[in-house]
Amino acid sequence: TCTSGITGETLGNDHYIDSADILSCEIIDNLAVNGNASLLARNSTIPISSTTIQGNFTFQLEAFQHGTVLEFTINVEDEFGNVNSTIITVFVDRIEPEIVLESVDNIGNLLGNQNIMHSNGTYRIVVNDDYSVSSLAEILCESGENHAFYFTSSISISESDLNIQSCGDFFTLIVESEDAAGNMKMMQEIMEIDYFDPELVIESSCPLGNKSITILLTSCSLRIGATDDTGSIHSINISTNGLVYSSS
């Protein structure tokens, strides 16, 4: 059995590192043993390093380049000719996870602003990494309510998961993710909760007519705007006579 000098944990078939490590290996046998330990790049027959062993030993793993995959091989034989071998695959991961935040409205449209959550929508968190990750999302509501969600690489949080009507006007989102090699990434964002549809405001510079009809003369201009409970308008699209005008 071998133990990592970084984590102190006993190694299984796979070992993930983000830096150099010293492996402490114990050979359990009632008789004297001898053998060898070798480190090879995967699919290679030429050892990067090799050493003879006669019982318990330590082995230095250097700080290899990110993405390197190695095979640590141990072969031993005791005085009676009993042999045993083991192979530990070593994955070098030196890059922290990437956290992607996405806000989706009630009909599945991806919102352009990741810092707004639709009151009837969902909030998606995606963690990208070359290897496995464990993640935690904490939501601290303005009202004082707190929520914690444990996940691996992705999660969708709905308004019902938050009991959003009692959360307040905003919440703090804290996301932490750690990959198998121990690289960690943390992100903290303030999210506004959008409860209401935008309110459109259409005005003429020549305010003629009544409130239900806007009359536009050739010498006048048309003013179009909008307000929203979040204080943020993503875009305004106007269609007339087959033409589309957009402002954002």
Salt bridges, closest charged atoms under 4 A:
ASP21 OD2 - HIS15 NE2 2.92
ASP93 OD1 - HIS66 ND1 3.54
GLU96 OE2 - LYS185 NZ 3.91
GLU102 OE1 - ARG124 NH2 3.01
ASP130 OD2 - HIS66 NE2 2.93
GLU145 OE1 - HIS147 NE2 3.66
GLU203 OE1 - ARG223 NH2 3.78
